[in-house]
Amino acid sequence: MAIKKEIVWRPGPLEVYFTVGEDDLVRISAIQSPSSTTKKASDLKADDSVPIFALRLTGEGNALTKSHRSMIGSYASERLKYQNHKEGETSATKTFEIRSHDDKSGITATANFSIYPGIPVIRSTVTLENTSKGNVVVTQIPSFLVGNLAGASKSWGDYTLSTATNSWFREAQWREQKLSTLGLDDYGVMELNEGHSATHASVAFSSRGSFSTSSYLPMGMLKRHDNTETWLWQIEHNGSWKWEIGDFNDRLYVGLGGPTSNDHEWRHKLSPGASFTTVPVAMSLVSGGQDQAFSALTTYRRAMRRKHQDNEKMSLIFNDYMNCLMGDPDENKVAALIDPVLKAGAEFFVIDCGWYSDDNSWWDDVGLWEPSTVRFPSGFKKLVDKVKATGMTLGLWLEPEVVGVRSVVGKQLPEDAFFQDNGSRVVEKGRYQLDFRHPAVRERLDKVVDNLVLNFGVGYFKFDYNIEVMRGTDVNTYSTGDAHLAHQRAYLSWVNGLYDRHPDLVIESCSSGAQRLEYAMLGTHSLQSTSDQQDPVRYGAISAAAPTAVTPEQSAVWAYPQPGWSDEKNALTVVNSLLGRIHLSGRLDQLSASQQDLIHGGMKVYKEIRGQLNTALPFWPIGLPSWTDDWHSLGLTTTDGDILLAVWHIKGPLTCSLPINELKGASGVSAKLLYPTNFEGKADWNEKEGTLDVQLPDVACARLYRLQKGTRVA
């Protein structure tokens, strides 16, 4: 098919080529960065790529291509004809809109693209508007769809697909696979000349329910083996999502979006004149490898999120939970921690779960959020004042989205304030799920938070969430999936309202560790728990991988020293946290003087380097960590060219050579051991190979180095 119209958007770091064919369908024929191997649109036929709108309406399956199971090939996608396009800009971004219309249904679809200056990441949503006089039911609309990736199928062996599993205690663990092992291969279908445009092959990753990252991160990476082309993407939604990669016209396509009817029981009814906008997604393209792609995405994440003073200050946080009080605080236990926590240098003192309950059977009784008079017989306010008198800011744990089945709050709110299923409240692990669409829910939680902030001086909240609800409520909705999406958006709107009223408040997102580790939550919250992992050795793999999913300044990592651990193990738990946001815990009140000195040394190093972390960019000298690796490493390149390098020896060989591409060709490179100082080990710069050659003891241990370059050799 010939090209009827070619449209090029050049916002800076990327060029996007749109084509309109003789069928009047809009396609992205190419996205290019400097030195990209992707062909220009003018080198292609108009129908080499997929249409940008993969709209699916109720009762309509696929026309000819693939099957209803895949994102592409719907009837409506072939009826959405190009109308117009418009370039623009906001105070922060360059924008581009392109609009198509379906005469049969009356739906107008607008693809909304934006790019932050200098960042090779496209953010995308799609807005649907019903211009007809009747209701239209939508069952699928991805936020972004691009084809013509990776060339013809005979070259797909040059590419790999990387995805990240994300489980409780084992977060952000990436794996790299050949496309052929996933079923994307040279099938020979296009050689038949029988009118086929695709095979039935596609690979999809999705999440369903309220834990948006309980199985996978909403991310993927398509990488050319010679590191000349890398695509990296994320979906920014705190609920159900899906992305898919498959073949079309002997090319690869990628589709990214929120919930669908097939996968998540999502159907949205558009009444006449109504509109709907999809969840945001982001796609990066770099002419480099995975380190360059994650650097681009890190920079984008910093640009798109809500601005918080906390991300600039990066205050040191103590939380009494992990390997410490473990949800069983009282006034004596907390009071015993105040002085050692202050001496360690903490600036926030967070009392985790249990402060509101008279005993330890509080799990199914949460929801009132008033301090226990049994745990704090002298008065909670008196303990709070004791914390505040030290200069530390008080923080509290809260689980605002649930109410325990034994809680009196379950009888105080209207019935439709809770998730329902066929007339019954949804019960999950002894809790009811609140519906944040309901004004009574938001009003009650506003009063809870305002009371704790204004009357108790709380300046930090850890918002936890520990149940996974698979379906939305069936009350006041067209579909359970649509109610779930609306609830999740309402929850984020509520959190943003808290920030508007209390701009200095710090709110941590936690969902059984990191079961909502994505940038709907992180675009709103100040920081994010990375794991509930209680073993510091296993935590090393999570710490090293965390910057793939979250910026360092938002990455809350536990450091929980114990009096019965060796110095090496206590140092390791500190190193785990030094390139993120320290969540200090453990039995600080029981450490010996020498153990205290060891931990205090780590906190001092953190305060010395934290001003560099919130602009530094991550890289992985020996690749992304794997759970069973002998060694892990994570580097952060600072804006002044220094490198902060964390190295973990878990088991196996005692030596490891770490390629530092950022310093290759430099002479006089120094490697200073920042922490723990005076511990056994060697780190020598190999100028010829451009590697840091490290030797560490025959135990699980970790080190933090600062690398600085001397003169550059020609």
C-alpha positions as semicolon CSV with decimal commas, in nm:
position;residue;x (nm);y (nm);z (nm)
1;M;0,000;0,000;0,000
2;A;0,125;0,346;-0,089
3;I;0,178;0,623;0,164
4;K;-0,087;0,893;0,137
5;K;0,057;1,124;0,400
6;E;0,376;1,128;0,607
7;I;0,395;1,317;0,936
8;V;0,718;1,361;1,131
9;W;0,735;1,475;1,493
10;R;1,080;1,593;1,600
11;P;1,061;1,684;1,971
12;G;1,438;1,654;2,021
13;P;1,595;1,330;2,137
14;L;1,368;1,113;1,922
15;E;1,202;1,141;1,584
16;V;0,862;0,977;1,534
17;Y;0,747;0,897;1,181
18;F;0,373;0,857;1,126
19;T;0,225;0,741;0,798
20;V;-0,130;0,755;0,670
21;G;-0,193;0,495;0,404
22;E;-0,452;0,480;0,130
23;D;-0,678;0,317;0,389
24;D;-0,653;0,638;0,598
25;L;-0,521;0,445;0,899
26;V;-0,246;0,605;1,108
27;R;0,064;0,401;1,184
28;I;0,394;0,471;1,357
29;S;0,633;0,353;1,090
30;A;0,951;0,437;1,276
31;I;1,089;0,588;1,594
32;Q;1,449;0,696;1,567
33;S;1,730;0,814;1,787
34;P;2,073;0,918;1,658
35;S;2,255;0,618;1,502
36;S;1,937;0,409;1,521
37;T;1,919;0,104;1,294
38;T;1,545;0,158;1,241
39;K;1,448;0,244;0,887
40;K;1,276;0,570;0,807
41;A;0,909;0,567;0,719
42;S;0,985;0,665;0,361
43;D;1,183;0,341;0,320
44;L;0,876;0,132;0,406
45;K;0,531;0,050;0,279
46;A;0,243;0,220;0,460
47;D;0,110;-0,106;0,599
48;D;0,439;-0,252;0,725
49;S;0,347;-0,136;1,076
50;V;0,035;-0,176;1,289
51;P;-0,233;0,094;1,324
52;I;-0,175;0,305;1,636
53;F;-0,528;0,250;1,769
54;A;-0,617;-0,104;1,878
55;L;-0,971;-0,018;1,984
56;R;-1,201;-0,309;2,055
57;L;-1,576;-0,269;2,101
58;T;-1,823;-0,507;2,257
59;G;-1,932;-0,789;2,030
60;E;-1,648;-0,731;1,786
61;G;-1,358;-0,971;1,755
62;N;-1,086;-0,967;1,491
63;A;-1,127;-0,901;1,122
64;L;-0,847;-1,105;0,958
65;T;-0,524;-1,067;1,154
66;K;-0,432;-1,294;1,447
67;S;-0,711;-1,374;1,695
68;H;-0,921;-1,198;1,954
69;R;-0,662;-1,305;2,216
70;S;-0,406;-1,057;2,081
71;M;-0,416;-0,679;2,105
72;I;-0,415;-0,612;1,731
73;G;-0,646;-0,688;1,440
74;S;-0,983;-0,563;1,571
75;Y;-1,261;-0,440;1,343
76;A;-1,267;-0,096;1,502
77;S;-0,892;-0,047;1,454
78;E;-0,949;-0,070;1,077
79;R;-1,229;0,188;1,085
80;L;-1,048;0,467;1,272
81;K;-0,958;0,705;0,990
82;Y;-0,711;0,990;1,021
83;Q;-0,865;1,333;1,093
84;N;-0,589;1,571;1,199
85;H;-0,285;1,621;1,419
86;K;-0,139;1,897;1,634
87;E;0,197;1,979;1,790
88;G;0,220;2,174;2,113
89;E;0,405;2,215;2,438
90;T;0,345;2,257;2,807
91;S;0,571;2,418;3,063
92;A;0,754;2,085;3,093
93;T;0,706;1,883;2,774
94;K;0,676;1,883;2,397
95;T;0,340;1,734;2,296
96;F;0,183;1,577;1,990
97;E;-0,177;1,471;1,928
98;I;-0,308;1,272;1,635
99;R;-0,679;1,208;1,593
100;S;-0,886;0,948;1,407
101;H;-1,259;0,882;1,381
102;D;-1,477;0,574;1,338
103;D;-1,794;0,666;1,146
104;K;-1,973;0,344;1,240
105;S;-1,945;0,374;1,619
106;G;-1,901;0,750;1,644
107;I;-1,581;0,710;1,843
108;T;-1,304;0,966;1,804
109;A;-0,965;0,843;1,924
110;T;-0,678;1,079;2,009
111;A;-0,325;0,955;2,074
112;N;-0,153;1,189;2,320
113;F;0,228;1,184;2,311
114;S;0,471;1,386;2,521
115;I;0,848;1,405;2,563
116;Y;1,052;1,587;2,827
117;P;1,335;1,790;2,671
118;G;1,651;1,590;2,619
119;I;1,503;1,260;2,743
120;P;1,453;0,985;2,480
121;V;1,131;0,857;2,634
122;I;0,784;0,892;2,484
123;R;0,490;0,906;2,723
124;S;0,157;0,808;2,574
125;T;-0,213;0,786;2,652
126;V;-0,521;0,750;2,428
127;T;-0,842;0,947;2,475
128;L;-1,173;0,817;2,338
129;E;-1,477;1,038;2,287
130;N;-1,824;0,920;2,194
131;T;-1,965;1,157;1,935
132;S;-2,267;0,938;1,860
133;K;-2,619;0,960;2,007
134;G;-2,602;0,618;2,172
135;N;-2,393;0,432;2,428
136;V;-2,073;0,261;2,308
137;V;-1,905;-0,013;2,513
138;V;-1,526;-0,031;2,491
139;T;-1,352;-0,360;2,579
140;Q;-0,990;-0,272;2,492
141;I;-0,784;0,032;2,409
142;P;-0,403;0,016;2,456
143;S;-0,220;0,333;2,547
144;F;0,059;0,283;2,295
145;L;0,112;0,058;1,995
146;V;0,419;0,062;1,774
147;G;0,533;-0,179;1,504
148;N;0,820;-0,228;1,263
149;L;1,063;-0,321;1,540
150;A;1,372;-0,538;1,496
151;G;1,356;-0,576;1,118
152;A;1,239;-0,887;0,933
153;S;1,197;-1,216;1,121
154;K;1,523;-1,359;0,986
155;S;1,705;-1,097;1,197
156;W;1,514;-1,156;1,520
157;G;1,793;-1,377;1,644
158;D;1,989;-1,055;1,696
159;Y;1,747;-0,949;1,972
160;T;1,653;-1,062;2,321
161;L;1,354;-0,983;2,540
162;S;1,408;-0,909;2,909
163;T;1,134;-0,915;3,172
164;A;1,136;-0,889;3,551
165;T;0,965;-1,121;3,796
166;N;0,854;-0,953;4,116
167;S;0,752;-1,160;4,414
168;W;0,726;-1,102;4,788
169;F;1,082;-1,134;4,930
170;R;1,227;-1,163;4,572
171;E;1,165;-0,837;4,392
172;A;1,285;-0,696;4,058
173;Q;1,466;-1,004;3,928
174;W;1,530;-0,973;3,554
175;R;1,573;-1,253;3,302
176;E;1,683;-1,233;2,939
177;Q;1,544;-1,467;2,673
178;K;1,588;-1,522;2,302
179;L;1,278;-1,436;2,102
180;S;1,272;-1,786;1,955
181;T;1,241;-1,943;2,301
182;L;0,926;-1,735;2,346
183;G;0,777;-1,851;2,016
184;L;0,864;-1,543;1,810
185;D;1,056;-1,681;1,515
186;D;1,081;-1,713;1,138
187;Y;0,766;-1,919;1,069
188;G;0,784;-1,892;0,690
189;V;0,426;-1,766;0,675
190;M;0,514;-1,450;0,485
191;E;0,693;-1,654;0,217
192;L;0,370;-1,827;0,112
193;N;0,231;-1,520;-0,070
194;E;-0,120;-1,619;0,035
195;G;-0,220;-1,285;0,184
196;H;-0,114;-1,357;0,542
197;S;-0,008;-1,056;0,747
198;A;0,085;-1,235;1,070
199;T;0,114;-1,562;1,256
200;H;-0,087;-1,630;1,570
201;A;0,224;-1,583;1,782
202;S;0,237;-1,321;2,053
203;V;0,383;-1,305;2,402
204;A;0,190;-1,118;2,670
205;F;0,269;-1,021;3,027
206;S;-0,001;-0,892;3,256
207;S;-0,113;-0,840;3,611
208;R;-0,465;-0,864;3,743
209;G;-0,591;-0,721;4,069
210;S;-0,484;-0,472;4,333
211;F;-0,121;-0,589;4,362
212;S;-0,001;-0,435;4,037
213;T;0,342;-0,601;4,054
214;S;0,279;-0,926;4,241
215;S;0,417;-1,142;3,957
216;Y;0,597;-0,912;3,714
217;L;0,712;-0,555;3,694
218;P;0,503;-0,370;3,431
219;M;0,814;-0,335;3,220
220;G;0,997;-0,498;2,932
221;M;1,312;-0,453;2,728
222;L;1,390;-0,546;2,367
223;K;1,765;-0,531;2,309
224;R;1,989;-0,587;2,010
225;H;2,283;-0,811;2,105
226;D;2,548;-0,564;1,986
227;N;2,408;-0,292;2,217
228;T;2,326;-0,054;1,932
229;E;1,950;-0,048;1,990
230;T;1,748;-0,095;2,309
231;W;1,377;-0,042;2,368
232;L;1,266;-0,018;2,731
233;W;0,909;0,041;2,849
234;Q;0,690;0,074;3,157
235;I;0,318;0,091;3,232
236;E;0,222;0,348;3,494
237;H;-0,079;0,197;3,667
238;N;-0,147;0,076;4,022
239;G;-0,390;-0,194;3,909
240;S;-0,441;-0,435;3,620
241;W;-0,227;-0,399;3,309
242;K;-0,105;-0,585;3,001
243;W;0,169;-0,554;2,745
244;E;0,224;-0,768;2,440
245;I;0,489;-0,832;2,177
246;G;0,408;-1,016;1,856
247;D;0,454;-1,023;1,481
248;F;0,283;-0,829;1,204
249;N;0,397;-0,816;0,842
250;D;0,722;-0,992;0,936
251;R;0,804;-0,720;1,189
252;L;0,761;-0,703;1,565
253;Y;0,510;-0,481;1,741
254;V;0,473;-0,386;2,107
255;G;0,145;-0,281;2,269
256;L;0,116;-0,135;2,619
257;G;-0,195;-0,062;2,821
258;G;-0,417;-0,096;3,123
259;P;-0,701;-0,344;3,186
260;T;-0,888;-0,526;2,909
261;S;-1,209;-0,726;2,891
262;N;-1,033;-1,050;2,798
263;D;-0,784;-1,036;3,083
264;H;-0,938;-0,822;3,357
265;E;-1,319;-0,806;3,310
266;W;-1,284;-0,441;3,208
267;R;-1,555;-0,285;2,996
268;H;-1,623;0,086;2,985
269;K;-1,954;0,232;2,870
270;L;-1,919;0,566;2,696
271;S;-2,243;0,762;2,697
272;P;-2,298;1,028;2,429
273;G;-2,045;1,308;2,470
274;A;-1,843;1,117;2,732
275;S;-1,470;1,054;2,712
276;F;-1,219;0,812;2,862
277;T;-0,839;0,835;2,884
278;T;-0,616;0,530;2,923
279;V;-0,342;0,478;3,180
280;P;-0,006;0,640;3,094
281;V;0,278;0,431;2,952
282;A;0,634;0,520;2,857
283;M;0,866;0,386;2,585
284;S;1,237;0,460;2,562
285;L;1,469;0,405;2,267
286;V;1,846;0,446;2,290
287;S;2,131;0,373;2,053
288;G;2,308;0,176;2,323
289;G;2,260;-0,106;2,569
290;Q;2,055;-0,164;2,881
291;D;2,258;0,071;3,101
292;Q;2,187;0,362;2,867
293;A;1,818;0,265;2,850
294;F;1,778;0,252;3,228
295;S;1,960;0,584;3,257
296;A;1,709;0,738;3,018
297;L;1,416;0,589;3,208
298;T;1,561;0,704;3,542
299;T;1,586;1,059;3,410
300;Y;1,230;1,039;3,280
301;R;1,099;0,911;3,614
302;R;1,255;1,208;3,788
303;A;1,090;1,444;3,541
304;M;0,738;1,296;3,548
305;R;0,684;1,235;3,921
306;R;0,532;1,472;4,172
307;K;0,799;1,699;4,319
308;H;0,883;1,636;4,687
309;Q;1,133;1,810;4,913
310;D;1,205;1,464;5,053
311;N;1,364;1,356;4,726
312;E;1,604;1,646;4,756
313;K;1,681;1,615;5,129
314;M;1,691;1,232;5,133
315;S;1,655;1,227;5,510
316;L;1,773;0,922;5,702
317;I;1,478;0,708;5,815
318;F;1,454;0,473;6,111
319;N;1,161;0,229;6,118
320;D;1,107;0,001;6,417
321;Y;0,968;-0,297;6,224
322;M;1,215;-0,508;6,031
323;N;1,417;-0,747;6,247
324;C;1,337;-0,516;6,537
325;L;0,996;-0,479;6,708
326;M;0,818;-0,659;6,422
327;G;0,479;-0,496;6,481
328;D;0,482;-0,519;6,860
329;P;0,570;-0,169;6,989
330;D;0,499;-0,030;7,334
331;E;0,616;0,277;7,519
332;N;0,910;0,102;7,685
333;K;1,036;-0,070;7,371
334;V;1,009;0,247;7,164
335;A;1,164;0,463;7,436
336;A;1,464;0,228;7,455
337;L;1,528;0,286;7,086
338;I;1,510;0,665;7,080
339;D;1,861;0,740;7,203
340;P;2,048;0,478;6,992
341;V;1,847;0,580;6,687
342;L;1,933;0,946;6,742
343;K;2,301;0,864;6,785
344;A;2,293;0,671;6,458
345;G;2,192;0,993;6,284
346;A;1,828;0,922;6,196
347;E;1,606;1,215;6,102
348;F;1,274;1,029;6,090
349;F;1,160;0,792;6,366
350;V;0,883;0,569;6,230
351;I;0,667;0,351;6,453
352;D;0,543;0,071;6,232
353;C;0,233;-0,146;6,273
354;G;0,074;-0,226;6,609
355;W;0,061;0,123;6,770
356;Y;-0,322;0,129;6,743
357;S;-0,394;-0,214;6,896
358;D;-0,411;-0,334;7,256
359;D;-0,264;-0,675;7,165
360;N;-0,103;-0,863;6,878
361;S;-0,430;-0,991;6,728
362;W;-0,485;-0,668;6,539
363;W;-0,474;-0,799;6,182
364;D;-0,851;-0,823;6,133
365;D;-0,932;-0,528;6,362
366;V;-0,759;-0,242;6,180
367;G;-0,939;0,068;6,063
368;L;-0,996;0,299;6,360
369;W;-0,636;0,428;6,368
370;E;-0,634;0,559;6,724
371;P;-0,335;0,501;6,959
372;S;-0,361;0,213;7,204
373;T;-0,384;0,311;7,571
374;V;-0,265;-0,038;7,670
375;R;0,059;-0,021;7,475
376;F;0,112;0,340;7,576
377;P;-0,035;0,375;7,928
378;S;0,147;0,703;7,987
379;G;-0,017;0,843;7,676
380;F;0,089;0,820;7,315
381;K;0,129;1,195;7,298
382;K;0,392;1,182;7,573
383;L;0,600;0,934;7,372
384;V;0,553;1,141;7,059
385;D;0,679;1,449;7,240
386;K;0,983;1,254;7,357
387;V;1,068;1,166;6,995
388;K;1,008;1,520;6,874
389;A;1,223;1,667;7,153
390;T;1,526;1,500;6,994
391;G;1,470;1,686;6,667
392;M;1,357;1,373;6,483
393;T;1,026;1,375;6,293
394;L;0,770;1,116;6,395
395;G;0,634;0,869;6,142
396;L;0,351;0,614;6,167
397;W;0,242;0,304;5,977
398;L;-0,108;0,311;5,831
399;E;-0,305;0,078;5,604
400;P;-0,573;0,317;5,479
401;E;-0,728;0,102;5,207
402;V;-0,867;-0,173;5,431
403;V;-1,088;-0,227;5,735
404;G;-1,062;-0,539;5,949
405;V;-1,373;-0,757;5,973
406;R;-1,380;-0,706;6,353
407;S;-1,333;-0,330;6,336
408;V;-1,612;-0,099;6,448
409;V;-1,544;0,104;6,133
410;G;-1,706;-0,174;5,933
411;K;-2,039;-0,067;6,085
412;Q;-1,980;0,307;6,059
413;L;-1,943;0,338;5,683
414;P;-2,220;0,281;5,427
415;E;-2,239;-0,059;5,265
416;D;-2,137;0,066;4,919
417;A;-1,816;0,210;5,066
418;F;-1,680;-0,146;5,056
419;F;-1,607;-0,370;4,758
420;Q;-1,908;-0,592;4,688
421;D;-1,961;-0,914;4,499
422;N;-2,322;-1,002;4,419
423;G;-2,455;-0,834;4,733
424;S;-2,183;-0,947;4,975
425;R;-1,878;-0,763;5,099
426;V;-1,551;-0,888;4,956
427;V;-1,344;-1,039;5,239
428;E;-0,974;-1,110;5,187
429;K;-0,752;-1,232;5,471
430;G;-0,982;-1,092;5,736
431;R;-1,014;-0,749;5,577
432;Y;-1,272;-0,554;5,380
433;Q;-1,154;-0,353;5,081
434;L;-1,256;0,014;5,088
435;D;-1,379;0,176;4,766
436;F;-1,208;0,513;4,728
437;R;-1,465;0,623;4,472
438;H;-1,699;0,670;4,769
439;P;-1,686;1,019;4,930
440;A;-1,745;0,874;5,279
441;V;-1,423;0,672;5,249
442;R;-1,214;0,970;5,149
443;E;-1,372;1,194;5,412
444;R;-1,306;0,944;5,691
445;L;-0,942;0,888;5,591
446;D;-0,890;1,264;5,555
447;K;-0,996;1,304;5,917
448;V;-0,765;1,021;6,029
449;V;-0,460;1,169;5,857
450;D;-0,537;1,528;5,953
451;N;-0,577;1,426;6,318
452;L;-0,242;1,248;6,325
453;V;-0,063;1,531;6,145
454;L;-0,217;1,825;6,329
455;N;-0,263;1,680;6,678
456;F;0,031;1,441;6,703
457;G;0,284;1,607;6,474
458;V;0,321;1,311;6,238
459;G;0,538;1,411;5,943
460;Y;0,584;1,073;5,779
461;F;0,343;0,795;5,688
462;K;0,419;0,446;5,572
463;F;0,106;0,355;5,374
464;D;0,098;-0,023;5,357
465;Y;-0,142;-0,253;5,173
466;N;-0,141;-0,627;5,239
467;I;-0,430;-0,790;5,056
468;E;-0,471;-0,868;4,689
469;V;-0,823;-0,820;4,555
470;M;-0,859;-0,969;4,209
471;R;-1,187;-0,807;4,100
472;G;-1,336;-0,465;4,145
473;T;-1,668;-0,408;4,312
474;D;-1,987;-0,470;4,115
475;V;-2,166;-0,172;4,276
476;N;-2,225;0,150;4,081
477;T;-2,032;0,038;3,775
478;Y;-2,076;-0,108;3,428
479;S;-1,803;-0,369;3,492
480;T;-1,594;-0,486;3,786
481;G;-1,275;-0,404;3,594
482;D;-1,391;-0,049;3,533
483;A;-1,476;-0,002;3,901
484;H;-1,131;-0,130;3,998
485;L;-0,963;0,118;3,764
486;A;-1,176;0,407;3,893
487;H;-1,103;0,308;4,255
488;Q;-0,728;0,298;4,190
489;R;-0,737;0,640;4,028
490;A;-0,945;0,774;4,315
491;Y;-0,694;0,642;4,568
492;L;-0,406;0,828;4,400
493;S;-0,622;1,139;4,380
494;W;-0,680;1,111;4,755
495;V;-0,306;1,080;4,827
496;N;-0,235;1,381;4,610
497;G;-0,495;1,571;4,812
498;L;-0,302;1,490;5,130
499;Y;0,011;1,637;4,979
500;D;-0,180;1,946;4,871
501;R;-0,296;2,005;5,229
502;H;0,028;1,899;5,397
503;P;0,308;1,981;5,148
504;D;0,590;1,883;5,386
505;L;0,444;1,539;5,452
506;V;0,647;1,235;5,346
507;I;0,447;0,930;5,238
508;E;0,609;0,594;5,171
509;S;0,430;0,344;4,950
510;C;0,447;-0,015;5,073
511;S;0,243;-0,314;4,959
512;S;0,370;-0,627;5,129
513;G;0,711;-0,491;5,045
514;A;0,702;-0,398;4,677
515;Q;0,385;-0,546;4,532
516;R;0,299;-0,209;4,374
517;L;0,644;-0,116;4,246
518;E;0,544;0,105;3,954
519;Y;0,520;0,469;3,854
520;A;0,155;0,534;3,916
521;M;0,236;0,488;4,285
522;L;0,586;0,631;4,257
523;G;0,472;0,921;4,042
524;T;0,272;1,025;4,349
525;H;0,446;0,893;4,664
526;S;0,777;1,021;4,795
527;L;0,940;0,680;4,819
528;Q;0,878;0,306;4,790
529;S;0,955;0,002;5,001
530;T;1,167;-0,239;4,797
531;S;1,112;-0,562;4,993
532;D;1,016;-0,738;5,314
533;Q;1,321;-0,964;5,275
534;Q;1,462;-1,036;5,622
535;D;1,792;-1,194;5,515
536;P;2,051;-0,927;5,426
537;V;2,248;-1,167;5,204
538;R;1,947;-1,242;4,987
539;Y;1,854;-0,873;4,994
540;G;2,174;-0,797;4,802
541;A;2,022;-0,910;4,471
542;I;1,716;-0,692;4,533
543;S;1,923;-0,387;4,627
544;A;2,141;-0,423;4,319
545;A;1,838;-0,452;4,089
546;A;1,620;-0,186;4,253
547;P;1,724;0,106;4,024
548;T;1,570;-0,079;3,730
549;A;1,232;-0,013;3,889
550;V;1,273;0,296;4,107
551;T;1,503;0,597;4,127
552;P;1,770;0,571;4,401
553;E;1,625;0,860;4,602
554;Q;1,285;0,682;4,618
555;S;1,426;0,335;4,683
556;A;1,369;0,242;5,049
557;V;1,607;-0,041;5,143
558;W;1,629;-0,197;5,488
559;A;1,947;-0,196;5,695
560;Y;1,881;-0,403;6,008
561;P;2,195;-0,485;6,210
562;Q;2,180;-0,746;6,485
563;P;2,396;-0,798;6,796
564;G;2,443;-1,166;6,709
565;W;2,568;-1,105;6,356
566;S;2,931;-1,080;6,248
567;D;3,077;-0,745;6,152
568;E;3,078;-0,854;5,788
569;K;2,706;-0,933;5,796
570;N;2,618;-0,611;5,973
571;A;2,828;-0,416;5,721
572;L;2,656;-0,598;5,435
573;T;2,309;-0,496;5,553
574;V;2,428;-0,135;5,560
575;V;2,583;-0,153;5,211
576;N;2,251;-0,286;5,084
577;S;2,094;0,051;5,162
578;L;2,369;0,305;5,091
579;L;2,284;0,368;4,723
580;G;1,914;0,419;4,796
581;R;1,707;0,548;5,086
582;I;1,826;0,399;5,411
583;H;1,553;0,237;5,617
584;L;1,750;0,177;5,933
585;S;1,607;-0,081;6,172
586;G;1,736;-0,380;6,367
587;R;1,828;-0,396;6,733
588;L;2,025;-0,075;6,763
589;D;1,947;-0,077;7,135
590;Q;2,132;-0,406;7,182
591;L;2,447;-0,346;6,977
592;S;2,789;-0,336;7,139
593;A;2,994;-0,018;7,126
594;S;3,205;-0,147;6,836
595;Q;2,894;-0,257;6,647
596;Q;2,740;0,084;6,700
597;D;3,056;0,246;6,562
598;L;3,031;0,024;6,253
599;I;2,670;0,123;6,186
600;H;2,731;0,490;6,266
601;G;3,013;0,487;6,012
602;G;2,773;0,372;5,743
603;M;2,519;0,640;5,831
604;K;2,793;0,903;5,812
605;V;2,893;0,784;5,464
606;Y;2,529;0,798;5,354
607;K;2,497;1,159;5,464
608;E;2,818;1,242;5,277
609;I;2,700;1,092;4,946
610;R;2,322;1,139;4,954
611;G;2,345;1,477;4,784
612;Q;2,480;1,297;4,476
613;L;2,232;1,010;4,466
614;N;1,927;1,201;4,347
615;T;2,094;1,298;4,017
616;A;2,314;0,990;3,967
617;L;2,243;0,734;3,694
618;P;2,266;0,356;3,742
619;F;2,470;0,092;3,561
620;W;2,556;-0,272;3,623
621;P;2,922;-0,365;3,552
622;I;2,861;-0,742;3,543
623;G;2,503;-0,726;3,422
624;L;2,170;-0,720;3,600
625;P;2,179;-0,934;3,913
626;S;2,041;-1,286;3,922
627;W;1,913;-1,440;4,243
628;T;2,177;-1,715;4,255
629;D;2,479;-1,516;4,132
630;D;2,810;-1,542;4,317
631;W;2,865;-1,166;4,283
632;H;2,641;-0,859;4,239
633;S;2,739;-0,504;4,157
634;L;2,563;-0,173;4,111
635;G;2,720;0,154;4,004
636;L;2,586;0,507;4,014
637;T;2,753;0,768;3,794
638;T;2,734;1,109;3,959
639;T;2,700;1,437;3,775
640;D;3,064;1,523;3,848
641;G;3,185;1,198;3,689
642;D;3,259;1,003;4,005
643;I;3,131;0,649;4,038
644;L;2,978;0,506;4,353
645;L;3,012;0,131;4,327
646;A;2,854;-0,130;4,552
647;V;2,994;-0,481;4,528
648;W;2,856;-0,795;4,691
649;H;3,038;-1,126;4,724
650;I;2,772;-1,387;4,804
651;K;2,956;-1,713;4,748
652;G;3,201;-1,884;4,515
653;P;3,520;-1,730;4,371
654;L;3,687;-1,468;4,586
655;T;3,783;-1,240;4,295
656;C;3,576;-1,056;4,037
657;S;3,669;-0,819;3,753
658;L;3,412;-0,545;3,703
659;P;3,419;-0,365;3,365
660;I;3,364;0,008;3,416
661;N;3,288;0,138;3,069
662;E;3,249;0,493;3,199
663;L;3,619;0,492;3,295
664;K;3,760;0,288;3,009
665;G;4,072;0,456;2,873
666;A;4,127;0,661;3,188
667;S;4,454;0,649;3,376
668;G;4,519;0,718;3,739
669;V;4,177;0,588;3,846
670;S;4,150;0,570;4,223
671;A;3,924;0,328;4,406
672;K;3,857;0,445;4,759
673;L;3,681;0,215;5,002
674;L;3,403;0,424;5,153
675;Y;3,244;0,153;5,365
676;P;3,322;-0,050;5,566
677;T;3,665;0,106;5,613
678;N;3,963;-0,104;5,725
679;F;3,792;-0,431;5,634
680;E;3,975;-0,707;5,449
681;G;3,983;-0,691;5,070
682;K;4,151;-0,544;4,763
683;A;4,027;-0,327;4,478
684;D;4,276;-0,243;4,201
685;W;4,215;-0,052;3,881
686;N;4,324;-0,241;3,570
687;E;4,397;0,037;3,326
688;K;4,460;-0,195;3,032
689;E;4,128;-0,379;3,064
690;G;3,925;-0,094;3,209
691;T;3,816;-0,308;3,504
692;L;3,812;-0,285;3,878
693;D;3,960;-0,611;4,006
694;V;3,812;-0,691;4,346
695;Q;3,911;-0,955;4,598
696;L;3,694;-1,011;4,907
697;P;3,691;-1,256;5,198
698;D;3,548;-1,607;5,185
699;V;3,220;-1,500;5,348
700;A;2,909;-1,319;5,230
701;C;3,013;-0,954;5,239
702;A;2,978;-0,621;5,061
703;R;3,177;-0,304;4,998
704;L;3,107;0,048;4,875
705;Y;3,377;0,224;4,669
706;R;3,418;0,564;4,514
707;L;3,598;0,561;4,178
708;Q;3,752;0,881;4,048
709;K;3,939;0,919;3,725
710;G;4,272;1,084;3,666
711;T;4,377;1,187;3,316
712;R;4,222;1,051;2,998
713;V;4,462;0,868;2,763
714;A;4,428;0,915;2,390
